[in-house]
Amino acid sequence: MTTQLSDTELIATLQARAKELEAENAKLLSQLADCRCHEMEKKLHIPDEKGRESKKGNRKSEEKIEKMPGYNTRFMSHHSKRYVALKVTYFGKRFYGFASEAQMEPTVESELFKAFEKTRLLVGDKKESQYSRCGRTDKGVSSVGQVIALFLRSNLKISATNNGNSGVVLDEQHEGEIDYVGVLNRVLPNDIRIMGWCPAPVDFHARFSCLSREYKYFFWKENLNIPAIEVAGNKLVGEHDFRNFCKMDAANVHNYRRCITLFEISSTDVRYNDNQLWVIKIRGSAFLWHQVRCMVAVLFMVGKGLESPNMREKRCVYTW
């Protein structure tokens, strides 16, 4: 025979059970607090010295750890680091340029830093890594030789002669180092590849240490006048004011003089029906925003007979 509890007794029973559950919950939280850091470090996907990733932990735990702000400095600050230069190749069709400041996603740079964080190679944040890039490329532009430089985690021990650079590996040694190329390429999207790396001096800057930059613009010949394009292109060689051959950025750029050191135009072995693929090669010390595509646009006008090859006479088109 069962006894039915009154409303008052039922409420009292539920309140007592709630207090028991709260006490049990507090006990479990206390236990978790004692072992949280240890368990997190065990579950991190950290590459070993041969570039292999640990398989400890389940995927849900790893996703939570990846989203934790400040994990770099919290878990990685005790690791040694070294300044490295990475050579990056990417197919730019789906990207809104290289630089992450483009306000649009995805960019090549944002994908690179996702990979640095996912592989736990980044020590500290982007600013602390002393990150630099050789240059920016615009939306849809591909690259086979972009160079970036930054501090990454290292497997090597600190040299006794590091001249006060705390935690920084200064040796040129490669043996025993993390396989940066293999580790990063396993997590990067297929249209971005790390082609190689090398140790870099701590005063190296990917942009200001660069000696030259080269662009190749591929196009179908169709009915273009190639000799006229070549004549006009050679007039671009040298140091000139290219303000009429760029997208103006008056807020950040005050000097529009740039030096073009090479202009070449040549055919390739690629054909489609009766059409042949040609390439324009332009090399210079630095370029303005959209400078290459603006120069090529004017050269195509020359090739179509819409503009004179002698652009010295066209001050409205070209400022010397």
C-alpha positions as a printed Julia matrix, in Angstrom:
320×3 Matrix{Float64}:
  0.0    0.0     0.0
  1.53   3.28   -1.09
  1.31   6.48    0.9
  0.67   9.63   -1.12
  2.76  12.62    0.0
  1.1   15.92    0.65
  2.09  18.94   -1.43
  4.16  20.33    1.44
  6.06  17.07    1.92
  6.66  16.73   -1.86
  8.12  20.23   -2.08
 10.38  19.57    0.91
 11.62  16.33   -0.68
 12.37  18.06   -3.99
 14.21  20.88   -2.23
 16.37  18.38   -0.33
 17.19  16.54   -3.56
 18.08  19.83   -5.28
 20.53  20.65   -2.48
 22.11  17.19   -2.83
 22.57  17.73   -6.57
 24.07  21.2    -6.03
 26.57  19.76   -3.54
 27.5   16.96   -5.96
 27.91  19.47   -8.78
 30.2   21.67   -6.66
 32.32  18.62   -5.8
 32.69  17.66   -9.47
 33.61  21.23  -10.46
 36.3   21.25   -7.78
 37.76  18.01   -9.13
 37.72  19.33  -12.7
 39.46  22.54  -11.66
 42.33  20.54  -10.18
 43.02  18.56  -13.37
 41.77  20.87  -16.15
 45.11  22.18  -17.39
 46.69  18.74  -17.29
 43.84  17.21  -19.27
 43.83  20.02  -21.83
 47.54  19.7   -22.52
 47.09  15.95  -23.01
 44.32  16.5   -25.55
 46.11  19.17  -27.61
 47.01  18.18  -31.16
 50.71  19.05  -30.88
 53.06  17.78  -33.6
 56.02  15.78  -32.36
 59.59  16.37  -33.54
 58.9   14.39  -36.73
 55.76  16.36  -37.51
 53.31  13.64  -36.42
 50.23  14.78  -34.52
 49.1   13.31  -31.21
 45.81  11.41  -31.41
 44.85  11.9   -27.74
 41.46  13.28  -26.85
 38.2   13.28  -28.71
 37.14  15.69  -31.42
 34.59  17.57  -29.29
 37.18  18.31  -26.63
 39.64  19.52  -29.27
 37.05  21.86  -30.8
 36.42  23.42  -27.39
 40.14  23.91  -26.84
 40.59  25.48  -30.28
 38.0   28.11  -29.45
 39.55  29.06  -26.12
 40.96  32.62  -26.23
 44.56  32.97  -25.1
 45.53  29.32  -25.43
 48.79  30.26  -27.16
 50.3   32.18  -24.28
 48.75  29.92  -21.67
 49.98  26.58  -22.97
 52.79  27.43  -25.4
 54.8   30.18  -23.72
 57.2   27.65  -22.2
 58.2   26.36  -25.66
 61.26  27.6   -27.52
 60.61  29.47  -30.75
 62.5   30.47  -33.87
 62.07  33.09  -36.57
 61.37  31.41  -39.9
 60.57  32.42  -43.47
 57.89  30.38  -45.26
 57.42  30.21  -49.03
 53.72  30.06  -49.86
 51.94  29.08  -53.08
 48.21  29.62  -53.53
 45.52  29.58  -56.21
 43.7   32.85  -55.66
 40.4   32.26  -57.44
 38.19  31.96  -54.33
 40.08  34.39  -52.09
 39.43  38.08  -51.49
 43.12  38.83  -51.78
 46.02  37.82  -49.56
 45.8   40.23  -46.63
 43.28  39.6   -43.86
 42.56  43.35  -43.59
 40.4   43.04  -46.71
 37.22  42.97  -44.55
 36.02  40.02  -46.64
 36.49  36.3   -46.09
 38.17  34.1   -46.98
 41.65  35.53  -47.47
 44.88  33.59  -47.83
 46.31  35.17  -44.69
 43.31  34.25  -42.54
 43.59  30.61  -43.68
 47.31  30.59  -42.82
 46.7   31.81  -39.28
 43.92  29.3   -38.78
 46.49  26.64  -39.65
 49.11  28.13  -37.3
 46.61  28.07  -34.44
 45.22  24.62  -35.22
 48.71  23.08  -35.25
 49.74  25.02  -32.13
 52.76  26.46  -33.94
 51.94  30.08  -33.12
 53.51  31.32  -29.89
 51.55  34.28  -28.62
 49.31  36.37  -30.86
 49.9   37.76  -34.36
 51.6   40.92  -33.08
 53.93  39.02  -30.77
 54.95  36.72  -33.63
 56.54  39.71  -35.48
 54.67  38.64  -38.59
 55.57  40.22  -41.95
 54.59  39.47  -45.54
 56.4   40.18  -48.79
 53.37  41.88  -50.3
 49.66  41.72  -50.93
 47.86  40.27  -53.9
 44.42  41.37  -54.99
 41.23  39.34  -55.27
 41.62  36.37  -57.6
 45.41  36.73  -57.98
 47.53  33.61  -57.48
 51.13  33.31  -56.3
 53.93  30.77  -56.56
 56.46  32.65  -54.43
 54.83  34.64  -51.63
 57.09  34.87  -48.57
 56.02  35.44  -44.98
 58.09  35.51  -41.8
 57.15  35.01  -38.15
 58.1   33.28  -34.91
 56.93  29.66  -34.71
 57.31  27.04  -32.01
 60.54  25.04  -32.21
 61.65  21.61  -31.04
 65.26  22.71  -30.68
 66.85  23.66  -27.38
 67.96  27.21  -26.74
 71.63  27.85  -27.51
 73.82  29.05  -24.67
 75.01  31.85  -26.97
 71.63  33.36  -27.82
 72.78  36.8   -26.6
 69.86  37.38  -24.3
 67.1   36.44  -26.75
 65.0   34.55  -24.23
 63.35  31.45  -25.65
 64.58  32.12  -29.21
 66.5   29.54  -31.25
 69.18  31.33  -33.27
 70.98  28.31  -34.76
 70.76  27.44  -38.47
 70.15  23.8   -37.51
 67.35  21.87  -39.26
 67.86  18.38  -37.82
 65.28  17.49  -35.19
 63.13  20.51  -36.02
 59.37  20.39  -36.54
 58.4   19.54  -40.12
 56.7   22.89  -40.67
 55.88  22.13  -44.31
 54.27  18.75  -43.61
 52.41  19.83  -40.47
 50.89  22.94  -42.07
 50.01  21.35  -45.4
 47.99  18.66  -43.6
 45.57  21.27  -42.26
 45.62  23.96  -44.98
 43.01  23.94  -47.77
 44.14  22.35  -51.02
 44.53  25.7   -52.8
 47.2   26.89  -50.33
 50.54  25.08  -49.99
 53.7   25.73  -47.99
 56.56  25.01  -50.4
 59.47  25.37  -48.01
 60.94  27.12  -44.99
 64.28  28.36  -43.72
 65.6   29.96  -40.53
 65.66  33.76  -40.74
 67.6   36.33  -38.72
 65.42  38.14  -36.2
 65.87  41.43  -38.09
 64.56  39.91  -41.35
 61.42  41.54  -42.74
 59.56  39.8   -45.56
 58.53  43.11  -47.12
 61.52  45.39  -46.64
 64.15  42.68  -47.15
 62.67  41.76  -50.54
 64.9   42.71  -53.5
 62.26  42.47  -56.25
 58.77  41.28  -57.08
 57.63  39.7   -60.33
 54.17  39.36  -61.85
 53.06  37.23  -64.78
 49.84  38.05  -66.61
 48.52  35.28  -68.88
 46.17  36.09  -71.77
 44.86  34.75  -75.08
 46.39  36.46  -78.12
 43.24  36.68  -80.24
 43.65  39.76  -82.49
 46.06  41.72  -80.28
 49.03  43.48  -81.91
 51.89  41.88  -79.96
 54.74  44.05  -81.41
 52.83  47.21  -80.44
 52.3   45.89  -76.91
 56.02  45.14  -76.65
 56.97  48.66  -77.74
 54.59  50.22  -75.23
 55.62  47.86  -72.44
 59.3   48.67  -72.8
 58.48  52.34  -72.23
 57.28  51.41  -68.74
 60.75  50.23  -67.72
 62.59  52.6   -65.38
 61.59  54.78  -62.44
 58.43  56.79  -63.09
 55.4   58.26  -61.35
 52.7   55.61  -61.79
 49.8   57.44  -60.12
 47.75  57.12  -63.33
 48.39  53.37  -63.38
 46.97  52.38  -60.01
 43.97  52.56  -57.73
 44.53  55.69  -55.64
 45.12  55.23  -51.91
 45.77  58.84  -50.88
 45.36  58.08  -47.17
 48.29  55.65  -47.07
 50.43  56.37  -50.16
 52.19  59.69  -50.77
 54.96  58.62  -53.13
 53.82  57.14  -56.44
 57.25  56.67  -57.98
 58.09  53.03  -58.61
 60.89  51.34  -60.54
 60.13  48.71  -63.21
 63.26  46.69  -63.97
 61.94  44.21  -66.55
 59.19  43.91  -69.14
 58.87  40.81  -71.32
 56.1   39.39  -73.5
 56.29  35.86  -74.91
 54.16  32.97  -76.11
 53.6   29.71  -74.23
 53.1   26.17  -75.5
 49.39  26.26  -74.63
 46.92  26.5   -77.53
 43.14  26.26  -77.79
 41.79  25.88  -81.31
 43.56  28.65  -83.25
 44.28  30.75  -80.17
 47.58  30.8   -78.29
 48.28  31.66  -74.66
 50.79  34.49  -74.11
 52.35  35.89  -70.95
 53.49  39.35  -69.89
 56.23  39.39  -67.25
 56.77  42.55  -65.2
 59.42  42.86  -62.49
 60.0   45.74  -60.1
 61.14  46.69  -56.64
 57.58  47.4   -55.5
 54.12  48.03  -56.93
 51.14  50.25  -56.18
 47.62  49.02  -55.53
 46.24  47.5   -58.8
 49.29  48.84  -60.67
 49.94  45.68  -62.7
 46.36  45.19  -63.83
 46.1   48.89  -64.78
 49.29  48.72  -66.84
 48.11  45.57  -68.59
 44.73  47.16  -69.32
 46.45  50.07  -71.11
 48.75  47.65  -72.97
 45.68  45.76  -74.22
 44.27  49.06  -75.48
 47.51  49.5   -77.41
 47.21  45.95  -78.74
 43.67  46.68  -79.97
 44.76  49.89  -81.71
 42.85  52.11  -79.26
 45.98  53.75  -77.86
 49.35  54.78  -79.27
 52.39  52.68  -78.28
 54.27  55.93  -77.61
 52.75  56.76  -74.25
 55.26  59.55  -73.63
 53.01  61.69  -75.81
 49.92  60.83  -73.76
 50.35  62.73  -70.49
 46.66  62.19  -69.79
 47.37  58.46  -69.67
 50.86  58.34  -68.22
 52.6   60.79  -65.88
 56.39  60.98  -66.19
